Amino acid sequence: MPDYHEFVREILSELERWRARGDRVAMARVVATRRSAPRPIGSKLIVSETGELAGSVSGGCVEGEVVEAAREVLAGGEPRLLTYGISDDLALSVGLPCGGEIDVWVDLPDPELLRRLAGVARDERRAVHFVDLDDGDERLVLEGDDDVADDLIRSGHSKVVELRGRRVFADVFGPPPRLLVYGAVDTADSLCAAARALGWHTIVADARGRFATRERLPNADEIIVAWPEEALAQIKPDHTTAIVVLTHDDKFDVPLLVGALGSRRNQERRRERLVEAGVDETQLDRISGPAGLDIGAQTPAETAVSMLAEIMAVRAGRDGGRLKESSGRIHAEVAGA
């Protein structure tokens, strides 16, 4: 979730510093994009009443106008929805091949709600910040407190929704996706390196302590020496957790198998073992094996790219084909895993 990363890295420390000295804060956030856009939906810019800035909504091309709107809100103006067309020239200046359009909501968020939101981000909990785009009414709903919010959290992205006939921006917050790799082989660290570049949290588990070491797995955020059942109990996978099994051993594969590296013959054998273990055949299609997209990968690093690309495609509900042959939007909304 880019919202979480941006909020924690670019905004949270500044927000708390400003609040500690008693400053009021205006916030601008991208609530919708059309065509290419400099920043994703959910990107934020905060402006203190002393004129300090943190975050970004446009990569710089319309930032000045947004800041002026934020200052007007701080001076007592009404919350407002702004629409900007990003010209081709401006788009190129921020690294885009073509222009686009963004909608930016600017308001004066409730200080108590911001304090709660900071706690959600710091504790890596999940929540949805609802903002009515007509009157600015806002509320924060934690995971488990509301079915609508839970569905949005599971979808993994912020967006404008219609609730009770009102247009509402649902800003989804939560920790980054997790990648659990079982099997401390060379491809495991390559997978971790690629996933970390995306901002994911990476975990490698293996029952063999001599393999599961920091020297062999420098890109893993966590290393766990445990049997599959123990690793699952410790990690508690959820809908944002992707699991890849690299062990080629039934005693590891059967409890953990979601994506596996190996020959098609091995996949059939594993499928039979899973059915024997009581897995419903209708659930077996969730298993991807051999794992990865068909890109001709050979090295561990190339194989990691192939496998991670398939995980991303599944999360986005895409088939992983060539973009030039796709009629859909290039930047897909991320679906729940």
C-alpha positions as CSV (number, residue, x, y, z in Angstrom):
1,M,0.0,0.0,0.0
2,P,1.7,3.2,-1.1
3,D,-0.4,5.2,1.2
4,Y,1.2,3.6,4.3
5,H,4.8,3.9,2.9
6,E,4.4,7.6,2.0
7,F,2.6,8.5,5.3
8,V,5.3,6.8,7.5
9,R,8.4,7.9,5.5
10,E,7.5,11.3,4.3
11,I,4.8,12.7,6.5
12,L,4.4,11.1,10.0
13,S,7.5,12.6,11.6
14,E,6.8,16.1,10.3
15,L,3.2,15.9,11.2
16,E,4.0,14.9,14.8
17,R,6.6,17.7,15.1
18,W,4.1,20.3,13.9
19,R,1.4,19.0,16.2
20,A,3.8,19.1,19.2
21,R,4.3,22.9,18.7
22,G,0.6,23.5,18.2
23,D,0.5,24.1,14.5
24,R,-2.7,23.5,12.5
25,V,-2.3,21.4,9.4
26,A,-3.9,21.3,6.0
27,M,-3.8,18.2,3.9
28,A,-4.1,17.6,0.2
29,R,-4.5,14.1,-1.2
30,V,-4.9,12.6,-4.6
31,V,-8.3,11.0,-4.7
32,A,-8.5,10.1,-8.4
33,T,-6.3,9.9,-11.5
34,R,-7.0,9.6,-15.2
35,R,-4.5,8.5,-17.9
36,S,-0.9,8.8,-16.5
37,A,-0.4,10.7,-13.3
38,P,2.7,11.8,-11.4
39,R,1.6,10.3,-8.1
40,P,-0.8,7.4,-7.2
41,I,-4.2,7.7,-5.6
42,G,-3.7,8.3,-1.9
43,S,-0.6,10.5,-2.2
44,K,-0.5,13.3,0.3
45,L,0.9,16.8,0.8
46,I,0.6,18.4,4.2
47,V,1.1,22.2,4.8
48,S,1.6,23.7,8.3
49,E,0.3,27.1,9.1
50,T,3.9,28.4,9.3
51,G,4.3,27.3,5.6
52,E,6.3,24.1,6.0
53,L,5.6,21.2,3.6
54,A,5.9,17.4,3.6
55,G,4.9,14.9,1.0
56,S,3.7,15.4,-2.6
57,V,0.7,15.1,-4.8
58,S,2.1,15.8,-8.2
59,G,5.8,15.4,-8.3
60,G,6.1,19.2,-8.4
61,C,4.1,20.2,-11.5
62,V,1.0,21.6,-9.8
63,E,2.3,21.6,-6.2
64,G,2.4,25.4,-6.0
65,E,-1.3,25.8,-6.7
66,V,-2.2,23.0,-4.3
67,V,-0.1,24.7,-1.5
68,E,-1.9,28.0,-2.2
69,A,-5.3,26.2,-1.9
70,A,-4.1,24.6,1.4
71,R,-3.1,28.0,2.8
72,E,-6.6,29.3,1.9
73,V,-8.2,26.5,3.8
74,L,-5.9,27.2,6.8
75,A,-7.1,30.8,6.6
76,G,-10.7,29.7,7.0
77,G,-11.7,28.7,3.4
78,E,-14.0,25.7,2.7
79,P,-12.6,22.3,1.9
80,R,-12.4,21.8,-1.9
81,L,-11.9,19.3,-4.7
82,L,-9.4,20.5,-7.3
83,T,-8.9,19.0,-10.8
84,Y,-5.7,19.5,-12.7
85,G,-4.9,18.5,-16.2
86,I,-1.2,17.5,-16.5
87,S,0.0,18.7,-19.9
88,D,2.3,16.7,-22.0
89,D,5.1,19.1,-21.4
90,L,4.6,19.0,-17.6
91,A,4.2,15.2,-17.7
92,L,7.5,14.8,-19.4
93,S,9.2,17.1,-16.8
94,V,8.2,14.5,-14.1
95,G,9.1,11.5,-16.1
96,L,5.8,10.6,-17.8
97,P,5.3,9.7,-21.4
98,C,1.9,11.5,-21.7
99,G,-0.3,13.9,-19.7
100,G,-3.1,13.0,-17.4
101,E,-5.6,14.4,-14.9
102,I,-5.7,14.3,-11.1
103,D,-8.4,15.2,-8.6
104,V,-7.0,16.6,-5.3
105,W,-9.0,17.1,-2.1
106,V,-7.8,19.8,0.2
107,D,-9.1,20.2,3.7
108,L,-8.3,20.8,7.4
109,P,-8.3,17.3,8.9
110,D,-9.5,16.8,12.5
111,P,-6.4,16.9,14.8
112,E,-7.7,14.0,16.9
113,L,-8.3,11.9,13.8
114,L,-4.7,12.7,12.6
115,R,-3.4,11.5,16.0
116,R,-5.3,8.2,15.7
117,L,-4.2,7.8,12.1
118,A,-0.6,8.3,13.2
119,G,-1.1,5.5,15.7
120,V,-2.5,3.2,13.1
121,A,0.5,3.8,10.8
122,R,3.0,3.4,13.6
123,D,1.5,0.2,14.9
124,E,1.1,-1.2,11.3
125,R,-2.6,-1.7,11.8
126,R,-5.2,-1.5,9.0
127,A,-7.9,1.2,8.7
128,V,-9.9,3.3,6.3
129,H,-10.1,7.1,6.5
130,F,-13.4,8.1,4.9
131,V,-13.7,11.7,3.7
132,D,-17.0,13.0,2.3
133,L,-16.1,15.0,-0.9
134,D,-19.2,17.2,-0.6
135,D,-19.1,18.5,3.0
136,G,-15.7,17.3,4.3
137,D,-17.1,15.0,7.0
138,E,-14.5,12.4,8.0
139,R,-14.2,9.3,10.1
140,L,-11.6,6.6,10.7
141,V,-12.7,3.0,10.8
142,L,-10.4,0.3,12.0
143,E,-10.2,-3.2,10.5
144,G,-12.9,-5.4,11.9
145,D,-15.3,-2.6,12.9
146,D,-17.2,-2.3,9.6
147,D,-17.9,-4.6,6.7
148,V,-17.5,-1.9,4.0
149,A,-14.2,-0.8,5.5
150,D,-13.0,-4.5,5.6
151,D,-13.8,-5.0,2.0
152,L,-11.9,-1.9,1.0
153,I,-8.9,-3.0,3.2
154,R,-8.9,-6.3,1.5
155,S,-8.9,-4.6,-2.0
156,G,-5.7,-3.0,-1.0
157,H,-6.1,0.4,-2.6
158,S,-7.7,3.8,-1.9
159,K,-10.5,5.1,-4.2
160,V,-13.7,7.2,-4.4
161,V,-16.8,5.2,-3.5
162,E,-20.5,6.0,-3.2
163,L,-21.9,5.5,0.3
164,R,-25.6,6.2,1.0
165,G,-25.7,8.4,-2.1
166,R,-22.6,10.4,-1.2
167,R,-19.2,10.6,-2.9
168,V,-16.6,9.5,-0.4
169,F,-12.9,9.1,-0.7
170,A,-11.8,5.9,1.1
171,D,-8.2,6.2,2.0
172,V,-6.9,2.8,2.9
173,F,-4.0,2.4,5.4
174,G,-2.1,-0.8,6.2
175,P,1.3,-2.3,6.4
176,P,3.1,-3.4,3.2
177,P,2.4,-6.8,1.7
178,R,4.5,-9.7,3.0
179,L,6.4,-12.3,1.0
180,L,7.1,-15.6,2.9
181,V,9.7,-17.8,1.2
182,Y,10.1,-21.3,2.6
183,G,13.4,-22.8,1.6
184,A,16.7,-20.9,2.1
185,V,18.1,-21.5,-1.4
186,D,19.8,-19.0,-3.7
187,T,16.5,-18.0,-5.3
188,A,15.1,-17.1,-1.9
189,D,17.5,-14.2,-1.5
190,S,16.9,-13.0,-5.0
191,L,13.2,-13.0,-4.4
192,C,13.7,-11.0,-1.2
193,A,15.9,-8.5,-3.1
194,A,13.2,-8.0,-5.7
195,A,10.3,-7.8,-3.2
196,R,12.2,-5.3,-1.0
197,A,12.6,-3.0,-4.0
198,L,8.8,-2.9,-4.1
199,G,8.6,-2.0,-0.4
200,W,7.3,-5.5,0.6
201,H,8.3,-7.1,3.9
202,T,10.3,-10.3,3.2
203,I,10.6,-13.4,5.4
204,V,12.6,-16.6,4.7
205,A,11.9,-19.7,6.8
206,D,13.6,-23.1,6.8
207,A,14.0,-25.9,9.3
208,R,17.7,-26.2,8.4
209,G,19.5,-23.7,10.5
210,R,22.8,-24.0,8.6
211,F,21.0,-22.7,5.4
212,A,18.8,-20.0,7.1
213,T,21.6,-17.6,7.9
214,R,22.1,-13.8,7.5
215,E,25.2,-14.5,5.4
216,R,23.1,-16.5,2.8
217,L,20.0,-14.2,3.0
218,P,21.2,-10.6,3.4
219,N,17.9,-9.3,1.7
220,A,15.5,-11.0,4.1
221,D,13.8,-8.7,6.6
222,E,13.2,-11.8,8.8
223,I,14.8,-15.2,9.0
224,I,13.0,-18.0,10.8
225,V,14.4,-21.4,11.6
226,A,11.3,-23.5,11.9
227,W,9.3,-26.4,10.4
228,P,6.4,-25.3,8.2
229,E,3.6,-25.6,10.8
230,E,5.7,-23.6,13.3
231,A,6.6,-20.9,10.7
232,L,2.9,-20.5,9.8
233,A,1.9,-20.2,13.4
234,Q,4.5,-17.5,14.0
235,I,3.9,-15.5,10.9
236,K,0.1,-15.8,10.7
237,P,-0.3,-15.2,7.0
238,D,-3.2,-13.0,5.9
239,H,-4.7,-11.9,2.6
240,T,-1.7,-9.7,1.8
241,T,0.9,-12.5,2.4
242,A,2.3,-14.4,-0.7
243,I,3.9,-17.7,0.1
244,V,6.5,-19.3,-2.2
245,V,7.9,-22.8,-1.5
246,L,11.3,-23.7,-2.9
247,T,12.1,-26.8,-1.0
248,H,11.3,-29.7,-3.4
249,D,10.3,-31.8,-0.4
250,D,6.8,-33.0,0.3
251,K,7.1,-32.7,4.1
252,F,7.7,-28.9,3.5
253,D,5.5,-28.5,0.4
254,V,2.2,-29.9,1.5
255,P,1.7,-27.6,4.6
256,L,2.9,-24.5,2.8
257,L,2.4,-24.8,-0.9
258,V,1.0,-21.7,-2.7
259,G,3.6,-21.2,-5.4
260,A,6.4,-23.8,-6.0
261,L,9.5,-24.0,-8.1
262,G,10.0,-27.3,-9.8
263,S,9.2,-29.5,-12.8
264,R,5.6,-30.1,-14.0
265,R,6.1,-33.8,-13.0
266,N,6.8,-32.6,-9.5
267,Q,3.7,-30.4,-9.5
268,E,1.5,-33.4,-10.4
269,R,3.0,-35.4,-7.6
270,R,2.5,-32.5,-5.1
271,R,-1.1,-32.2,-6.3
272,E,-1.8,-35.8,-5.5
273,R,-0.2,-35.5,-2.1
274,L,-2.3,-32.4,-1.3
275,V,-5.5,-34.3,-2.3
276,E,-4.4,-37.2,-0.1
277,A,-3.9,-34.7,2.7
278,G,-7.5,-33.6,2.5
279,V,-7.3,-30.4,0.4
280,D,-10.4,-29.8,-1.7
281,E,-9.7,-30.0,-5.4
282,T,-11.5,-26.8,-6.0
283,Q,-8.8,-25.0,-3.9
284,L,-5.9,-26.5,-5.8
285,D,-6.2,-23.9,-8.6
286,R,-5.0,-21.3,-6.1
287,I,-1.6,-23.1,-6.3
288,S,0.7,-21.9,-9.0
289,G,3.3,-24.4,-10.0
290,P,5.7,-24.1,-11.7
291,A,5.6,-20.6,-10.2
292,G,6.3,-17.6,-12.3
293,L,5.6,-16.0,-15.7
294,D,7.0,-17.5,-18.9
295,I,9.8,-15.0,-19.6
296,G,12.6,-17.4,-20.2
297,A,14.2,-17.0,-16.8
298,Q,17.3,-19.0,-16.1
299,T,19.4,-17.5,-13.2
300,P,18.1,-17.2,-9.7
301,A,17.6,-13.4,-10.1
302,E,15.7,-13.9,-13.4
303,T,13.6,-16.6,-11.8
304,A,12.8,-14.3,-8.9
305,V,11.6,-11.6,-11.3
306,S,9.4,-14.2,-13.0
307,M,7.8,-15.4,-9.8
308,L,7.3,-11.9,-8.3
309,A,5.7,-10.7,-11.5
310,E,3.2,-13.5,-11.3
311,I,2.4,-12.6,-7.7
312,M,1.8,-9.0,-8.7
313,A,-0.4,-10.1,-11.6
314,V,-2.5,-12.3,-9.4
315,R,-3.0,-9.4,-6.8
316,A,-4.0,-7.1,-9.6
317,G,-6.3,-9.6,-11.3
318,R,-4.2,-9.5,-14.5
319,D,-3.0,-12.4,-16.7
320,G,0.6,-11.1,-17.0
321,G,0.5,-10.7,-20.8
322,R,2.2,-8.0,-22.9
323,L,0.9,-4.5,-22.2
324,K,0.8,-3.6,-25.9
325,E,-1.8,-6.4,-26.4
326,S,-3.9,-5.3,-23.4
327,S,-6.9,-3.0,-23.8
328,G,-7.2,-2.3,-20.1
329,R,-5.6,0.4,-18.0
330,I,-1.9,0.1,-17.6
331,H,-1.8,0.9,-13.9
332,A,-4.2,-1.6,-12.5
333,E,-5.9,-1.4,-9.1
334,V,-4.6,-4.0,-6.7
335,A,-6.9,-6.7,-5.7
336,G,-6.8,-8.8,-2.5
337,A,-4.6,-11.8,-2.7
